[in-house]
Amino acid sequence: MNAVVIFGLLAILMLTGMPISISLGLTVLTFLFTMTQVPLESVALKLFTGIEKFEIMAIPFFILAGNFLTHGGVAKRMINFATSMVGHWYGGLGLAGVVACALFAAVSGSSPATVVAIGSILLPAMVKAGFPKKFGAGVISTSGALGILIPPSIVMVMYSVATNTSVGALFMAGVVPGIALALTLGGVTWYRARKYDYPRQPKATWGERWKAFRASVWGLLLIVVVMGGIYTGIFTPTEAAAMSAVYAFICAVFIYRDLGLKDVPKVLLNSANMSAMLLYIITNAVLFSFIMTNENIPQALADWMLGHGLGLITFLLAVNVILLLAGNFMEPSSIVLIFAPILFPVAVKLGIHPVHFGILMVVNMEVGMCHPPVGLNLYVASGITKMGITELTVAVWPWLLSMLCFLMLVTYWPSLSLWLPQQLGML
Amino acid sequence: MINKVLNHLEELLVTFLMGAATLIIFVSVMHRYLAGVEIPGLQDWLLSLNFSWAQELCIIMFVWMAKFGAAYGVRTGIHVGVDVLINRLSDRFRGKFIIFGLLAGALFTGIVGALGATFVWDNGAHYAIFNFLGVHGEDLYEGPTTPDLEWPTWMVYSAIPLGSSLMCFRFLQVAWGFSKTGELPHHDHGHVEGLEEEDGLAVDVDVYGMGDNLHMHDLKHEQFGERRSGDDRREDGDLSSDSDRRHGQRRNSDEKQGGQQ
């Protein structure tokens, strides 16, 4: 009964359009004032201690690093490198876009940021090279989604906060599915480019490739810093995030010089603004899951589901449907923070590995970012190409369809995600 | 005037906390590894430094940043919501929902501010202030301190009442502005800084600030990428790429103005 009231109230408050953090908070307050004896002071304390974990602090650092990197230099050189490697195949620049997105995703933790960084440079170039606008927009908006699957990933940090799963293991688990998804998207690009005979780039010599690699090596080194650092245990994920922020700053300001020192405070302020927004949602989501646990709602849900003989396959299918539906209304971080604490206990009871479940959620979020009404990637792509959302929705469907197939693969084939962290001895 | 000073203070504080926290963690990690390298003189000096407080300070700084940044976020309109439904309403109804949402925000942050203030007062602020003033309360609670830095927790936790009250003020301010002009703050940071024109088109670097359905569409601006509301759709007839392009350009000029502010 309480569960119905809580969720009903939350849903109504959210649909009035107020910020998600506020609707979460108001639900909690209403509940506390009317239905329980939990002392209110402990709530005020929870507001501070809710985000008093060092793991959470990786989020502002990754956002800061991403904002330094979005300013052109790194992305441009990655695109050049990718073009020199795969540009001569069918799909040329489109294929290079997929590769560049995958590379950029490995240094940035957010998927719209990946679309901004790669798209704003590559899309005009693709139009100039004779690709239809639709094709370019489709490739980049979907490949940009790799940003949250290939580590580092802000959504994965959110999941680990909500469920106490190891960030390091999640990051490692994202590598193989990330590469697999990049191959899938690249495959679709290649196929469509061959079918419609889109232009190809002249083949680059190995000398040119080496030159492009040398130019982009500073950005690529960041992958080594983050992943290598976490894997070898030199850094904790949060420290790795802080290191990558400082490294990205040095890259942008001193090595590639696409940012002046005078721009730095603005970048800091922008990053702080976005991080604060996300941290504020986390604070209130922590409160929300605190009262849910207090009311034993996740446990009750788990018992109810198991009592009705719900099997693994049906549960996973239901999870996918729920998350895809939620992707129509909310942005990924909020979805993970609200749904993970509810679904996680059931998943664990059914014997689903926490890390596998995390990857499943992330891939779901990726799909949600690529379709309207709230797909952030589409809005970013629309900002770059000046195409309408409806037009873009049509443009992305071949890739989106392949992503849905990929989602099924990830859902029912746990080893795809779990193999690498197991090989590395992280699980 | 006072408002301007407050705006600047808020921005300065948030920017400083973000930068300083990053530097602190960077220095402490560097210290941890360099102290293990045998460089005569330098090593001894490094070993004599103690950075065990770095994590705690970083957390405190980020929590402060989160509280004040959230207030700044109200002013810049960055907070995401579920606005699919209300963005499809007519202007008049949407306006009412927007006001309701903003006032709800003010209510929540107001309550939290009050709760936080009580908590901070009871856990040491009362004692500290009375002691400072030379008044001796009989049985006032001195309050705990943080583990590493040994700062009184009430000082650290005062981020909640201060930040929340500021946020409450911001919500009221935005609501007032909206009821006067029908305008909501839009998160325009203009171009990607440092990206030269020839490299690409102007892009709004802030991905949460676009005209998506995560934010409330106000009554003044044309939205980017998508038709705005029921009224609009009827006027425009079917959605053609032409009208979208127009929206895009309109937005673009908006951005330029935003960038100069």
HADDOCK unambig.tbl for C-alpha pairs under 7 A between the chains (distance, minus, plus):
assign (segid A and resid 14 and name CA) (segid B and resid 81 and name CA) 6.88 0.50 0.50
assign (segid A and resid 14 and name CA) (segid B and resid 82 and name CA) 5.78 0.50 0.50
assign (segid A and resid 15 and name CA) (segid B and resid 82 and name CA) 5.85 0.50 0.50
assign (segid A and resid 15 and name CA) (segid B and resid 83 and name CA) 6.75 0.50 0.50
assign (segid A and resid 15 and name CA) (segid B and resid 85 and name CA) 6.65 0.50 0.50
assign (segid A and resid 16 and name CA) (segid B and resid 86 and name CA) 6.74 0.50 0.50
assign (segid A and resid 16 and name CA) (segid B and resid 97 and name CA) 6.22 0.50 0.50
assign (segid A and resid 16 and name CA) (segid B and resid 101 and name CA) 6.80 0.50 0.50
assign (segid A and resid 17 and name CA) (segid B and resid 81 and name CA) 5.58 0.50 0.50
assign (segid A and resid 17 and name CA) (segid B and resid 82 and name CA) 5.13 0.50 0.50
assign (segid A and resid 17 and name CA) (segid B and resid 83 and name CA) 4.64 0.50 0.50
assign (segid A and resid 17 and name CA) (segid B and resid 86 and name CA) 6.40 0.50 0.50
assign (segid A and resid 17 and name CA) (segid B and resid 101 and name CA) 6.46 0.50 0.50
assign (segid A and resid 17 and name CA) (segid B and resid 216 and name CA) 6.69 0.50 0.50
assign (segid A and resid 18 and name CA) (segid B and resid 81 and name CA) 5.61 0.50 0.50
assign (segid A and resid 18 and name CA) (segid B and resid 101 and name CA) 4.38 0.50 0.50
assign (segid A and resid 18 and name CA) (segid B and resid 102 and name CA) 6.88 0.50 0.50
assign (segid A and resid 19 and name CA) (segid B and resid 79 and name CA) 5.66 0.50 0.50
assign (segid A and resid 19 and name CA) (segid B and resid 80 and name CA) 5.25 0.50 0.50
assign (segid A and resid 19 and name CA) (segid B and resid 81 and name CA) 4.06 0.50 0.50
assign (segid A and resid 20 and name CA) (segid B and resid 80 and name CA) 6.26 0.50 0.50
assign (segid A and resid 20 and name CA) (segid B and resid 81 and name CA) 4.74 0.50 0.50
assign (segid A and resid 20 and name CA) (segid B and resid 82 and name CA) 6.92 0.50 0.50
assign (segid A and resid 22 and name CA) (segid B and resid 105 and name CA) 5.80 0.50 0.50
assign (segid A and resid 22 and name CA) (segid B and resid 108 and name CA) 6.75 0.50 0.50
assign (segid A and resid 25 and name CA) (segid B and resid 108 and name CA) 6.93 0.50 0.50
assign (segid A and resid 26 and name CA) (segid B and resid 108 and name CA) 6.05 0.50 0.50
assign (segid A and resid 41 and name CA) (segid B and resid 115 and name CA) 6.59 0.50 0.50
assign (segid A and resid 41 and name CA) (segid B and resid 119 and name CA) 6.09 0.50 0.50
assign (segid A and resid 44 and name CA) (segid B and resid 112 and name CA) 6.76 0.50 0.50
assign (segid A and resid 44 and name CA) (segid B and resid 115 and name CA) 5.94 0.50 0.50
assign (segid A and resid 44 and name CA) (segid B and resid 116 and name CA) 5.25 0.50 0.50
assign (segid A and resid 44 and name CA) (segid B and resid 119 and name CA) 6.95 0.50 0.50
assign (segid A and resid 48 and name CA) (segid B and resid 157 and name CA) 6.72 0.50 0.50
assign (segid A and resid 48 and name CA) (segid B and resid 160 and name CA) 6.98 0.50 0.50
assign (segid A and resid 52 and name CA) (segid B and resid 59 and name CA) 6.21 0.50 0.50
assign (segid A and resid 54 and name CA) (segid B and resid 59 and name CA) 6.42 0.50 0.50
assign (segid A and resid 71 and name CA) (segid B and resid 192 and name CA) 6.18 0.50 0.50
assign (segid A and resid 71 and name CA) (segid B and resid 193 and name CA) 6.37 0.50 0.50
assign (segid A and resid 71 and name CA) (segid B and resid 194 and name CA) 6.10 0.50 0.50
assign (segid A and resid 71 and name CA) (segid B and resid 195 and name CA) 6.01 0.50 0.50
assign (segid A and resid 72 and name CA) (segid B and resid 195 and name CA) 5.76 0.50 0.50
assign (segid A and resid 112 and name CA) (segid B and resid 207 and name CA) 6.21 0.50 0.50
assign (segid A and resid 113 and name CA) (segid B and resid 207 and name CA) 6.99 0.50 0.50
assign (segid A and resid 116 and name CA) (segid B and resid 205 and name CA) 6.93 0.50 0.50
assign (segid A and resid 120 and name CA) (segid B and resid 200 and name CA) 5.33 0.50 0.50
assign (segid A and resid 120 and name CA) (segid B and resid 201 and name CA) 6.19 0.50 0.50
assign (segid A and resid 120 and name CA) (segid B and resid 203 and name CA) 6.97 0.50 0.50
assign (segid A and resid 121 and name CA) (segid B and resid 199 and name CA) 5.78 0.50 0.50
assign (segid A and resid 121 and name CA) (segid B and resid 200 and name CA) 5.05 0.50 0.50
assign (segid A and resid 124 and name CA) (segid B and resid 200 and name CA) 6.25 0.50 0.50
assign (segid A and resid 239 and name CA) (segid B and resid 25 and name CA) 6.76 0.50 0.50
assign (segid A and resid 242 and name CA) (segid B and resid 22 and name CA) 5.74 0.50 0.50
assign (segid A and resid 242 and name CA) (segid B and resid 25 and name CA) 6.49 0.50 0.50
assign (segid A and resid 242 and name CA) (segid B and resid 26 and name CA) 6.26 0.50 0.50
assign (segid A and resid 243 and name CA) (segid B and resid 26 and name CA) 5.93 0.50 0.50
assign (segid A and resid 258 and name CA) (segid B and resid 194 and name CA) 5.19 0.50 0.50
assign (segid A and resid 259 and name CA) (segid B and resid 194 and name CA) 5.25 0.50 0.50
assign (segid A and resid 265 and name CA) (segid B and resid 15 and name CA) 6.40 0.50 0.50
assign (segid A and resid 268 and name CA) (segid B and resid 15 and name CA) 5.50 0.50 0.50
assign (segid A and resid 268 and name CA) (segid B and resid 18 and name CA) 6.33 0.50 0.50
assign (segid A and resid 268 and name CA) (segid B and resid 19 and name CA) 6.55 0.50 0.50
assign (segid A and resid 269 and name CA) (segid B and resid 11 and name CA) 6.97 0.50 0.50
assign (segid A and resid 269 and name CA) (segid B and resid 14 and name CA) 6.66 0.50 0.50
assign (segid A and resid 269 and name CA) (segid B and resid 15 and name CA) 4.89 0.50 0.50
assign (segid A and resid 272 and name CA) (segid B and resid 14 and name CA) 6.52 0.50 0.50
assign (segid A and resid 272 and name CA) (segid B and resid 15 and name CA) 6.77 0.50 0.50
assign (segid A and resid 272 and name CA) (segid B and resid 18 and name CA) 6.15 0.50 0.50
assign (segid A and resid 272 and name CA) (segid B and resid 69 and name CA) 6.38 0.50 0.50
assign (segid A and resid 273 and name CA) (segid B and resid 69 and name CA) 5.46 0.50 0.50
assign (segid A and resid 273 and name CA) (segid B and resid 72 and name CA) 6.97 0.50 0.50
assign (segid A and resid 273 and name CA) (segid B and resid 73 and name CA) 5.83 0.50 0.50
assign (segid A and resid 276 and name CA) (segid B and resid 65 and name CA) 6.67 0.50 0.50
assign (segid A and resid 276 and name CA) (segid B and resid 66 and name CA) 4.19 0.50 0.50
assign (segid A and resid 276 and name CA) (segid B and resid 69 and name CA) 4.98 0.50 0.50
assign (segid A and resid 276 and name CA) (segid B and resid 70 and name CA) 5.21 0.50 0.50
assign (segid A and resid 277 and name CA) (segid B and resid 70 and name CA) 5.61 0.50 0.50
assign (segid A and resid 277 and name CA) (segid B and resid 73 and name CA) 6.60 0.50 0.50
assign (segid A and resid 277 and name CA) (segid B and resid 78 and name CA) 6.91 0.50 0.50
assign (segid A and resid 277 and name CA) (segid B and resid 79 and name CA) 5.86 0.50 0.50
assign (segid A and resid 279 and name CA) (segid B and resid 66 and name CA) 6.03 0.50 0.50
assign (segid A and resid 280 and name CA) (segid B and resid 66 and name CA) 6.49 0.50 0.50
assign (segid A and resid 280 and name CA) (segid B and resid 70 and name CA) 6.54 0.50 0.50
assign (segid A and resid 329 and name CA) (segid B and resid 82 and name CA) 5.69 0.50 0.50
assign (segid A and resid 329 and name CA) (segid B and resid 84 and name CA) 6.52 0.50 0.50
assign (segid A and resid 330 and name CA) (segid B and resid 82 and name CA) 5.93 0.50 0.50
assign (segid A and resid 330 and name CA) (segid B and resid 214 and name CA) 6.92 0.50 0.50
assign (segid A and resid 373 and name CA) (segid B and resid 84 and name CA) 6.93 0.50 0.50
assign (segid A and resid 373 and name CA) (segid B and resid 213 and name CA) 6.29 0.50 0.50
assign (segid A and resid 374 and name CA) (segid B and resid 212 and name CA) 5.90 0.50 0.50
assign (segid A and resid 374 and name CA) (segid B and resid 213 and name CA) 5.20 0.50 0.50
assign (segid A and resid 374 and name CA) (segid B and resid 214 and name CA) 6.43 0.50 0.50
assign (segid A and resid 379 and name CA) (segid B and resid 210 and name CA) 6.74 0.50 0.50
assign (segid A and resid 379 and name CA) (segid B and resid 212 and name CA) 6.42 0.50 0.50
assign (segid A and resid 379 and name CA) (segid B and resid 225 and name CA) 6.50 0.50 0.50
assign (segid A and resid 380 and name CA) (segid B and resid 207 and name CA) 6.59 0.50 0.50
assign (segid A and resid 382 and name CA) (segid B and resid 225 and name CA) 5.74 0.50 0.50
assign (segid A and resid 383 and name CA) (segid B and resid 203 and name CA) 6.41 0.50 0.50
assign (segid A and resid 383 and name CA) (segid B and resid 225 and name CA) 6.97 0.50 0.50
assign (segid A and resid 384 and name CA) (segid B and resid 201 and name CA) 6.41 0.50 0.50
assign (segid A and resid 384 and name CA) (segid B and resid 203 and name CA) 6.08 0.50 0.50
assign (segid A and resid 386 and name CA) (segid B and resid 245 and name CA) 5.64 0.50 0.50
assign (segid A and resid 386 and name CA) (segid B and resid 248 and name CA) 5.62 0.50 0.50
assign (segid A and resid 387 and name CA) (segid B and resid 225 and name CA) 6.89 0.50 0.50
assign (segid A and resid 387 and name CA) (segid B and resid 241 and name CA) 6.62 0.50 0.50
assign (segid A and resid 387 and name CA) (segid B and resid 244 and name CA) 6.62 0.50 0.50
assign (segid A and resid 387 and name CA) (segid B and resid 245 and name CA) 6.60 0.50 0.50
assign (segid A and resid 388 and name CA) (segid B and resid 225 and name CA) 5.01 0.50 0.50
assign (segid A and resid 388 and name CA) (segid B and resid 226 and name CA) 6.33 0.50 0.50
assign (segid A and resid 388 and name CA) (segid B and resid 241 and name CA) 5.78 0.50 0.50
assign (segid A and resid 388 and name CA) (segid B and resid 244 and name CA) 5.23 0.50 0.50
assign (segid A and resid 389 and name CA) (segid B and resid 225 and name CA) 5.56 0.50 0.50
assign (segid A and resid 389 and name CA) (segid B and resid 226 and name CA) 5.89 0.50 0.50
